[in-house]
Amino acid sequence: MKSVADGFRQATRASAADLTSEQRVERAFRLGDDDLRAYAASKSITLDAARIEVARRRSMGRRPSTSANATGR
């Protein structure tokens, strides 16, 4: 028996198969923007504040890359 999620996944794949690479990238950016707006609304903050918070959370617990350092050390 197929689940609703399986049907949705199949429909999503089928619709994505008809898109060009450029259209898929545009869709991904649009989905990211939609998610950011939803996050900002749920936290009652501005879009800029949401961007900053998401970027800050992404970098939490990560070590800085030595390759990003100009001296390499």
matplotlib code that plots the C-alpha trace (Angstrom):
import matplotlib.pyplot as plt

x = [0.0, 1.4, 1.5, 0.4, 4.1, 5.1, 2.5, 3.6, 7.3, 6.5, 4.4, 7.2, 9.8, 7.6, 7.1, 10.8, 11.7, 9.9, 11.9, 15.2, 18.2, 17.6, 14.0, 15.0, 17.5, 14.8, 12.4, 15.0, 15.7, 11.9, 11.4, 14.2, 12.7, 9.3, 10.8, 12.7, 9.5, 7.7, 10.5, 10.5, 6.7, 6.8, 9.4, 7.9, 11.1, 12.1, 13.5, 16.9, 16.9, 15.8, 18.7, 21.2, 19.8, 19.8, 23.4, 24.4, 22.8, 24.5, 27.9, 27.4, 29.8, 31.8, 35.5, 36.8, 38.5, 42.2, 41.9, 39.7, 42.5, 44.8, 48.0, 46.7, 47.3]
y = [0.0, 3.4, 6.2, 9.8, 10.7, 8.2, 9.6, 13.2, 12.2, 10.6, 13.6, 16.0, 14.0, 13.9, 17.7, 18.4, 16.1, 18.5, 21.5, 22.8, 23.1, 26.9, 26.4, 23.9, 26.4, 29.1, 26.8, 26.0, 29.6, 30.4, 27.6, 28.9, 32.4, 31.0, 29.1, 32.2, 34.2, 31.5, 31.4, 35.2, 35.2, 32.4, 34.3, 37.7, 39.1, 40.9, 39.0, 40.5, 39.4, 35.9, 35.7, 36.7, 34.1, 31.3, 32.1, 32.3, 28.9, 27.3, 28.3, 27.3, 24.5, 24.6, 25.1, 27.9, 26.5, 27.0, 27.3, 30.4, 32.0, 34.1, 32.7, 29.1, 28.9]
z = [0.0, -1.0, 1.5, 0.8, 1.1, -1.6, -3.9, -3.2, -3.8, -7.1, -8.2, -7.2, -9.1, -12.2, -12.1, -11.5, -14.5, -16.8, -15.6, -17.0, -14.7, -14.5, -13.5, -10.8, -9.3, -9.4, -7.6, -5.0, -4.3, -4.2, -1.7, 0.4, 0.4, 1.3, 4.2, 5.4, 5.3, 7.3, 9.8, 10.2, 10.7, 13.2, 15.3, 14.7, 13.3, 10.1, 7.1, 7.7, 11.3, 10.2, 7.6, 10.3, 12.7, 10.2, 9.1, 12.8, 13.5, 10.5, 11.7, 15.4, 16.4, 13.2, 13.1, 10.8, 7.7, 7.5, 3.7, 4.3, 6.3, 4.1, 5.7, 5.8, 9.5]

ax = plt.figure().add_subplot(projection="3d")
ax.plot(x, y, z, "-o")
ax.set_aspect("equal")
plt.show()
